[in-house]
Amino acid sequence: MGRDIIRTPNAPSPPPTYSQAVRAAGLVFVSGTGPHDPVTGKIVGDTIQEQTRQCLRNVSAILEAAGSSLDRVVSATVILLEESDFAEMNEEWIKWFPANPPARQGAKLPVRIPGMKVSVAAIAEA
């Protein structure tokens, strides 16, 4: 069984050491995606809600390029700079996953990028 590298100009370009996503074994594995504008590369938003919204827009664009969608996400990892932002991030999250939400785990951002508060990775059905 093969694997396909997913790339789209509708989401931020990743560093050269990883892909936006990989489709394999009937799943799409989306790399951690920050709140960057796909065109300018600049971080979108000052609040955790705005940044979460942009992360999910980016994940959605990557999934669409892979032939999938947010409603097919089975697992997600939300990586926060500050644990205290969880409740406000969650307020935005439930707008995107109002019913049958995916399994989810959290982590702390391992690297501080100026202005970046959140990153989202996901696994979806292809």
Solvent accessible surface area in square Angstrom, and as a share of the most:
residue,aa,sasa,rsa
1,M,210,0.94
2,G,62,0.59
3,R,164,0.60
4,D,69,0.36
5,I,72,0.37
6,I,9,0.04
7,R,173,0.63
8,T,14,0.08
9,P,118,0.74
10,N,98,0.50
11,A,2,0.02
12,P,22,0.14
13,S,101,0.65
14,P,37,0.23
15,P,65,0.41
16,P,140,0.88
17,T,121,0.70
18,Y,103,0.39
19,S,20,0.13
20,Q,8,0.03
21,A,1,0.01
22,V,31,0.18
23,R,71,0.26
24,A,25,0.20
25,A,69,0.53
26,G,50,0.48
27,L,53,0.27
28,V,0,0.00
29,F,81,0.34
30,V,6,0.04
31,S,32,0.21
32,G,32,0.31
33,T,12,0.07
34,G,9,0.09
35,P,0,0.00
36,H,39,0.17
37,D,40,0.21
38,P,43,0.27
39,V,138,0.79
40,T,85,0.49
41,G,43,0.42
42,K,143,0.61
43,I,47,0.24
44,V,46,0.26
45,G,25,0.24
46,D,118,0.61
47,T,62,0.36
48,I,4,0.02
49,Q,43,0.19
50,E,63,0.28
51,Q,1,0.01
52,T,0,0.00
53,R,72,0.26
54,Q,12,0.05
55,C,0,0.00
56,L,1,0.01
57,R,112,0.41
58,N,1,0.01
59,V,1,0.01
60,S,34,0.22
61,A,20,0.15
62,I,2,0.01
63,L,0,0.00
64,E,129,0.58
65,A,49,0.38
66,A,4,0.03
67,G,63,0.60
68,S,10,0.07
69,S,41,0.27
70,L,26,0.13
71,D,128,0.66
72,R,94,0.34
73,V,13,0.08
74,V,68,0.39
75,S,22,0.14
76,A,3,0.02
77,T,31,0.18
78,V,4,0.03
79,I,30,0.15
80,L,14,0.07
81,L,27,0.13
82,E,74,0.33
83,E,148,0.66
84,S,101,0.65
85,D,27,0.14
86,F,94,0.39
87,A,68,0.53
88,E,81,0.36
89,M,0,0.00
90,N,43,0.22
91,E,94,0.42
92,E,4,0.02
93,W,7,0.02
94,I,98,0.50
95,K,137,0.58
96,W,72,0.25
97,F,16,0.07
98,P,113,0.71
99,A,70,0.54
100,N,145,0.74
101,P,86,0.54
102,P,15,0.09
103,A,64,0.50
104,R,77,0.28
105,Q,92,0.41
106,G,61,0.59
107,A,52,0.40
108,K,128,0.54
109,L,22,0.11
110,P,118,0.75
111,V,99,0.57
112,R,167,0.61
113,I,72,0.36
114,P,119,0.75
115,G,53,0.51
116,M,12,0.05
117,K,63,0.27
118,V,0,0.00
119,S,7,0.05
120,V,1,0.01
121,A,22,0.17
122,A,6,0.04
123,I,58,0.29
124,A,0,0.00
125,E,74,0.33
126,A,41,0.32
